[in-house]
């Protein structure tokens, strides 16, 4: 019996369905709830403090000691070409984000604001064309992501999601504050000269920075 056009189409449809079933048989369909649970589990298992503890002495501090640029030199270069200065000395977390720098400087402490847990130590450094004030966040509460964003070896793609990336920023800020306050006592520090290493974004006349090191200048005490 000759096959009609209807019979031929039916055979092709059956073959297509059979192939789709075979293909799906090798796949696993995961419900949205399962994906969310797996994502939450990976976030719960990540320990940002342990991550920072592991890299603090071996990577973070050596990076600042070797890469930090003098505030005066950076400001002069940034005044001429901000983007060129950023490409040469800074790092940014992605296109559209500001350049963040590892800076160092020496100056006299002119003020201390410890009225809140977001304590600020203001250091005046000599820079062209005149002195500049650097506000160092000594905490214990430290705002912003400058410290994380200044470190070129920490990338968003290294983490499962935005939550872990944010947790690392907070852990870095906490560790920086703890480290600084263990070696530097802001009490009665006004008038003393210090050397600092910090992360900062250049903006305005007063720069707010997150220090990782504050130590006495040669011949000075804190």
Buried (B, 14 or more C-beta within 10 A) or exposed (E): EEEEEEEEEEEEEEEEEEEEEEEEEEEEEEEEEEEEEEEEEBBEEBEBBEBBEEBBEEEBBEBBEEBBBBBBBBBBBBEEEBEEBBEEBBBBBEEEEBBBBBBBBBBBBEEBEEEEEBBBBBBBBEBEEEEBBBBBBBBBEBEBBBBBBBBEEBEEEEBBBEBBBBBBBBBBBBBBBEBBBEEBEBEEBEEBBBBBBBBBBBEEEEBBBBBBBBBBBEEEEB
